[in-house]
Structure formats: C-alpha cells, structure tokens
C-alpha cells in the first residue's frame, strides 16, 4: 500500500483558489479571454467606417451564429464574473495585508497603469453594463433604438456628446488597463524569460494603444461629423 | 553635516505610533546610516530619553536584519544596498528624512523601526528545505548540476530575507521572498524530490500568514538589496500551478511499498 492520498478535484480547486497565486491565475486566464475579445470586437466594429451595409451585414452574420453566439456570450460572461470576483477578493486582501498605511511612500518602479488597475477596472465594468444597454438591448437608447440597424443605433448613440464622452473616457481607461494587464497575465501564468518578457511588455503597450485609438476613433468620428 | 529626521516612534505592537522630529547636527558623510542613528541614540540616552529601536546585526549587508523605510523606500535611495551599507555621503547637509518601519499585517511592529518578521521563518519551515540523510559527505561532483541552473539558483539564494520586498509592495506581498526560496532549491537536483510539496506548502503558508498578492508592479525587484528578479515569481507561479494539478499529499502512517 502506498501512503499517498489524492485530493478530490473539488478540494484541489478550492485549495488552489484559496491561495493568492490561484486567484491571480484566475485573473490572468479570464483577462486573457476578455482582452482577446476586446481586440476582435474592435476590429468588427471598425467596419463602421465602411458604411451602413457593411456593419449591418456583419451584425447579421453574428446573429446568424445562433448557438455559437450564445456559447461565446456564456464564455465571456463567465470570464467577466470570474475576473470581477477575483479582483474584488484580491482588493480586500490587499487592504487587509497592510492595515496601517505609510506616512510617506514612494513608487520607484510601479507604472501608472499598474497603480490604477483597481480604478480603471470597475469604471470599465460599469461602462460595459451601459454599453450593453446602449447598443445590444437598447434601453439606454430608448425610442431611437432600431433592432437590427446597428449602423443607425451607433450614429444616433454617438451623436449624444455625453454618451460619446463616456465611451472615450472608458476606452482610454481600458487601454491603460491593458497596458499593464496584457503583460501581467503572462507573468501570473508563469511566463517570464529575459528573451521574451521585454517583447511581451512591448506587445502590451502596442495592444493598449491599438485598442485605445481604435475604440476612441468611433465615437470621435461620429461626434465631429466624419461619419453620419 | 546636519540631518533632520522624522522617525516613527511606537512603544509596542498594541500602542499607537507617531512621527517624532529629531535633529542630528553632528553627522558626517563617512558614517553609515545606522552609525548616524547610533549618534542620535547616544544623544537621546544622554538626555534620558528612550533611544530609537532599530534592528541590526552584521552591518555588512549580508544578514538581513536591518531595514526600514527612508522617504518611502525600503533601505533608502541607494539601489542594491541594505540600510547598514548606506552611507551618509549619499545625503546632503540639511536633508530632512522620514523613517518608518516596514508595514504589513504579517510584520507587526515590535518597537519603533523594528518589526517581527517571524512570518518569513514560518514560511521557510513549511517547505523551504531539502531532506538529506546525515552521514559522510557525498563525493564532490557525484551529482551533476547544470551550470545555468546552479547560477540561477545562486542568484535566488542571495536573498537575505530582509523583507524590503514586502515593505515596498503596494499589496504587501511576500512573493519575491517566497519565490526566491522556491527558485533557490527548485532549480537544483537536490531540491527536486520535494519540489511540488515545497511550492504548494510555501505558497499556502504565505497566503495564510496574511501577505498580499503579486500585481507584477516590479516594485520589489527595484528595492531588493540583493537584486532578486521577479522572474523568480513567475517560476513560483509555474511550480505552484503544476503542484496544484499533480501534488499528492502523503498520509500519516503506512509505509512505502
């Protein structure tokens, strides 16, 4: 008889998640899914610049996916829930870990993006809810929402300066969030090598800039009347 | 040279602390920072006041005893240096400095600038060791060690456990310390037998001691007096992920067979 016990799967998962490393792995994996989506979502939406037909056709194609679309929505929602739950628990741990703050504390290596993850995250989260109510379900757009005519909804939505302003701010914050997050998720998953890490950091910067510029360009273009 | 110090004075772990201002008019640039504090303490003792408590031992930068915050940075402004090896020539006449203890729930203040870092010892005891049979010494080079691994293990082994990483971390995480210990043993052939158990137990112990988590800011790496890299933290994450998936805890009683 060997003297080795095998923990049950559930027990193993609970122990893994209990540790600070486990929670960060959950953050990284869910962040990977979400950041991948954000890129695809942006490229899809940039068809706004190719005109009404192109964008509406793209939306129609997505709708025609049926079951696959709902599967994608399920994965994304799960990733978002895990990302937010783990972030909230980690944020509480952080506060518990240093109950008395420093009178004076310097940051000598921490980037602005890394320091503000806890702020950029929830604001982008709140934006996400608004964004879905705005363009997916339409409540935030009210009577002006025409189901199926995505191009119309986007133009009408972004012609409202307050809405556009929120989109621009949220997407700048999202870009800053990715600037740290896209590199950070590799580190959390254990990928760090002197040969690749500098490249991953560059990738994260480029990623942040691309998402930021791409997503801000749409409300901005409508706002200044470039796209009507 | 004259140095103005704002020092955190706290009688014991339970009492509230506060910043107290002192002047050291007779410091000179050849003193180490701790010698400058010795001068202040002699003066305080002469006046019948309570001297400032700070931890120190070798004063050669190798024991890991000393360390406190100078202007919000553990061990002060000089990179790759413990506070005992920091000299006053890096400061200017009339400088005003703020001295505070390392702050973390897992590092309770004992008095003034001295904190209790036994949490580190308990993490080491949970898995930071290898088990070898006692007896005659093994033959030299009987066990081949890859040069690259021995170099990286030695780099990790340079950690003196001072706690500057915890102190500088925005989340009071002990990841750099724990990962240095895991990397030190885990990269050597002697450390393979217990590699999974070590990663698993040390990470869980670190969590239960109340240290925070790593947000990959690199603050620890920047202040580490021994230049430990956050590459080690990634290795710890790898080892922990693998151990979580495959590690089998031994049960008590029962022999192998």
Interface residues (C-beta under 8 A of the other chain):
Chain A: X1 X2 X3 X4 X5 X6 X7 X12 X15 X16 X18 X19 X20 X21 X22 X23 X24 X25 X90 X93 X94 X96 X97 X98 X99 X100 X101 X102 X103 X104 X105 X106 X107 X108 X109 X110 X111 X114 X115 X117 X180 X183 X184 X187 X188 X189 X190 X191 X192 X193 X194 X197
Chain B: X6 X8 X19 X69 X71 X72 X73 X98 X100 X103 X104 X105 X106 X168 X170 X171 X172 X173 X175 X203 X204 X206 X207 X210 X211 X212 X213 X214 X215 X216 X217 X218 X219 X221 X222 X223 X230 X231 X233 X234 X235 X236 X237 X238 X239 X240 X241 X244 X245 X248 X249 X250 X251 X252 X253 X254 X255 X256 X257
